[in-house]
């Protein structure tokens, strides 16, 4: 199955984004990564966000992908929009 994942962080953004890409690389193949986009925090005072999209293939179903990627943790949000 092909997945498109939106990734963003404003807390140690570069470090956390790089870590997310590395970890997703362990469960996705044929990875493609968009450009990085820097956006100001809206609605609260905070550091700028870095956002991007990562696409990749996996034999895992959606629920398995969520579990494998740590998506059950409060700091990680994964939503199925299909």
N, C-alpha and C positions, 0 to 999 in steps of 0.2 A: 504494500500500500504506500502511496506517496503522501507525505506529510509536509505541511507548511506551518512553521512555528514562528510566532512573533516573540522576539526576545527584547527585553528592556531592563535597564537598571539605572538608578541614580545614586546608589551607594557603592563606592569603589567600582564604578561602572565598568571601566576597561578590564579590571581584574575579574569581575564577576561574569562579564560577557565572554571573555576568553575561556574561563572555566566551563561555562555552559556549552560553548561550542566543542570543547574537548570532550566533555562528558557525552554530549549528543552524538559525537563521532564514534563512540563506542557502541551505540545501538542503531545508528542510521548509516546507510551506505549511499553512495552517489550524492554526496552533500554539495549543495550550492548555497552560497552566502551572499546576501544583498550588500549594498553599500551600508555603511554606518550613518545614522542620522542623529544629530544632536538637537535636542528640544528642551526648551526651558520648562521648569516645573510650573504647572498651572493650578491655581487654587490653594497653594500652600508655598511657604518658603522652603526651598531645598535646592540641592545641586541639580545641574542640568541632567536630563536623561540621555542615555545613548540607546537607540533602538535599531533593530534590524530584523530581517526575516531569514530563516534558514529552512531550506527544503531538503528532504532526503527520503529514501526508501527504507521500509522495514517490513519484515514478515509479521511483526507484532500487531495485534489488534489495538484499538484505541485504549482500552482499559489497561492492557499489558504495557503499552508505551507509557502511560501515566505512571504506573507503578515503577517501571524500569528507570524513568527519568527523575524520580523523586517528586512527582507532581502531587503527591498526597501531603506534602509539607506546606505549611501556611505561607511561606515565602515564594512558593512556586505555584502558579495558576495555569492550568491547562484546560481549555474548553473545546469541545467538539462542536464545530459550526456546520458540519456537513449535513 
